[in-house]
Amino acid sequence: MNWYLIFAILVTLATVGGALFFFKMHTKHTLNLLKVDILKSNHQTLTPLKLQAYERLALLTERTAFPALIKEYASQVTTARAFSTLASKAITEEYNYNASQQIYVSEQLWTLIKVTKEQHLQILQQLLSALPETASSADMCKELIQWLSQQDQQPQDRVLHFLKQEVTLFFA
């Protein structure tokens, strides 16, 4: 009689253990399916946001490029100081407006954008300080164009090239 009891307990334990094992496996499989669904949903949500961030940063780069600033502000002001102030303000505002996009792009790209912004502001100050107080906005624009012609590659071109490479990597 003891053997029957021991056998019944062992069969019961084996059945309960097997049921727990299969329940655990089923739960693990279900959680993995949920993770896949969440990742797919996140990817579908984040992809358009990342693409929009790249587009906005390309626009930031184009809007803060010296040729665009010359075209936009040269005729609005008469002095070199006013042009430099207006162009610097535009660069800073455009950068600040798009600062939230940094969460969607690589740190290297955002650093390049930040460095380019600082470089543009420094160049404006350097060129302004080299001009006489009475210099016109035309004089400032002439200096900017001369500076641009001496460069092998424009600062915005480096940013756009890196941006395009990153987009290619993201969507490849």
SULJO-V829644 format. One record per residue. RES is the residue in one small letter. SS is DSSP state (A for helix, B for strand, O for the rest). OMEGA is omega in degrees with one decimal (NA if undefined). Layout:
# SULJO-V829644
res=RES ss=SS omega=OMEGA
res=RES ss=SS omega=OMEGA
This chain:
# SULJO-V829644
res=m ss=O omega=178.2
res=n ss=A omega=-180.0
res=w ss=A omega=177.9
res=y ss=A omega=179.1
res=l ss=A omega=179.2
res=i ss=A omega=178.5
res=f ss=A omega=179.7
res=a ss=A omega=178.5
res=i ss=A omega=180.0
res=l ss=A omega=178.6
res=v ss=A omega=178.6
res=t ss=A omega=178.7
res=l ss=A omega=178.9
res=a ss=A omega=179.5
res=t ss=A omega=179.1
res=v ss=A omega=178.8
res=g ss=A omega=177.9
res=g ss=A omega=178.9
res=a ss=A omega=178.4
res=l ss=A omega=179.0
res=f ss=A omega=-179.7
res=f ss=A omega=176.2
res=f ss=A omega=179.0
res=k ss=A omega=178.2
res=m ss=A omega=179.1
res=h ss=A omega=179.1
res=t ss=A omega=179.2
res=k ss=A omega=178.8
res=h ss=A omega=178.7
res=t ss=A omega=177.9
res=l ss=A omega=177.8
res=n ss=A omega=176.9
res=l ss=A omega=177.6
res=l ss=A omega=178.0
res=k ss=A omega=179.5
res=v ss=A omega=178.9
res=d ss=A omega=179.6
res=i ss=A omega=178.4
res=l ss=A omega=178.5
res=k ss=A omega=178.7
res=s ss=A omega=178.0
res=n ss=A omega=-179.9
res=h ss=A omega=179.2
res=q ss=A omega=179.3
res=t ss=A omega=-174.4
res=l ss=A omega=-178.1
res=t ss=A omega=177.6
res=p ss=A omega=179.2
res=l ss=A omega=177.5
res=k ss=A omega=179.8
res=l ss=A omega=177.4
res=q ss=A omega=178.3
res=a ss=A omega=177.6
res=y ss=A omega=178.5
res=e ss=A omega=-179.2
res=r ss=A omega=178.8
res=l ss=A omega=173.8
res=a ss=A omega=177.5
res=l ss=A omega=175.5
res=l ss=A omega=-179.1
res=t ss=A omega=179.7
res=e ss=A omega=-177.6
res=r ss=A omega=-178.2
res=t ss=O omega=175.9
res=a ss=O omega=-177.2
res=f ss=A omega=178.6
res=p ss=A omega=178.8
res=a ss=A omega=179.0
res=l ss=A omega=177.4
res=i ss=A omega=-179.1
res=k ss=A omega=-175.0
res=e ss=A omega=-167.9
res=y ss=A omega=-175.7
res=a ss=O omega=-176.9
res=s ss=O omega=-178.0
res=q ss=O omega=-177.0
res=v ss=O omega=-177.5
res=t ss=O omega=-176.1
res=t ss=B omega=177.4
res=a ss=A omega=179.9
res=r ss=A omega=180.0
res=a ss=A omega=177.9
res=f ss=A omega=-179.0
res=s ss=A omega=179.5
res=t ss=A omega=-179.1
res=l ss=A omega=179.6
res=a ss=A omega=178.5
res=s ss=A omega=178.7
res=k ss=A omega=179.2
res=a ss=A omega=178.7
res=i ss=A omega=-178.0
res=t ss=A omega=-179.5
res=e ss=A omega=179.7
res=e ss=A omega=177.8
res=y ss=A omega=-178.5
res=n ss=A omega=179.8
res=y ss=A omega=-176.4
res=n ss=O omega=-176.8
res=a ss=A omega=-179.0
res=s ss=A omega=-178.4
res=q ss=A omega=-177.2
res=q ss=A omega=-179.4
res=i ss=A omega=-177.7
res=y ss=A omega=-176.2
res=v ss=O omega=-178.8
res=s ss=O omega=177.3
res=e ss=A omega=179.4
res=q ss=A omega=179.3
res=l ss=A omega=-178.9
res=w ss=A omega=178.0
res=t ss=A omega=177.9
res=l ss=A omega=177.6
res=i ss=A omega=-179.7
res=k ss=A omega=179.3
res=v ss=A omega=179.3
res=t ss=A omega=177.1
res=k ss=A omega=179.7
res=e ss=A omega=178.5
res=q ss=A omega=178.7
res=h ss=A omega=-179.9
res=l ss=A omega=178.5
res=q ss=A omega=-179.6
res=i ss=A omega=177.4
res=l ss=A omega=-179.9
res=q ss=A omega=179.9
res=q ss=A omega=-179.6
res=l ss=A omega=178.5
res=l ss=A omega=-178.1
res=s ss=A omega=178.5
res=a ss=A omega=-179.6
res=l ss=O omega=175.1
res=p ss=O omega=180.0
res=e ss=O omega=-175.2
res=t ss=O omega=-176.8
res=a ss=O omega=-179.6
res=s ss=B omega=176.2
res=s ss=A omega=177.4
res=a ss=A omega=177.2
res=d ss=A omega=-180.0
res=m ss=A omega=179.5
res=c ss=A omega=177.5
res=k ss=A omega=177.5
res=e ss=A omega=178.2
res=l ss=A omega=179.5
res=i ss=A omega=177.6
res=q ss=A omega=178.1
res=w ss=A omega=179.9
res=l ss=A omega=-178.0
res=s ss=A omega=-179.9
res=q ss=O omega=-177.1
res=q ss=O omega=175.6
res=d ss=O omega=-179.6
res=q ss=O omega=-179.6
res=q ss=O omega=-179.1
res=p ss=A omega=-179.0
res=q ss=A omega=179.1
res=d ss=A omega=176.4
res=r ss=A omega=-179.4
res=v ss=A omega=-178.5
res=l ss=A omega=178.2
res=h ss=A omega=179.5
res=f ss=A omega=179.4
res=l ss=A omega=179.4
res=k ss=A omega=178.1
res=q ss=A omega=-179.1
res=e ss=A omega=177.5
res=v ss=A omega=178.8
res=t ss=A omega=178.7
res=l ss=A omega=-177.4
res=f ss=A omega=-175.5
res=f ss=A omega=-179.9
res=a ss=O omega=NA
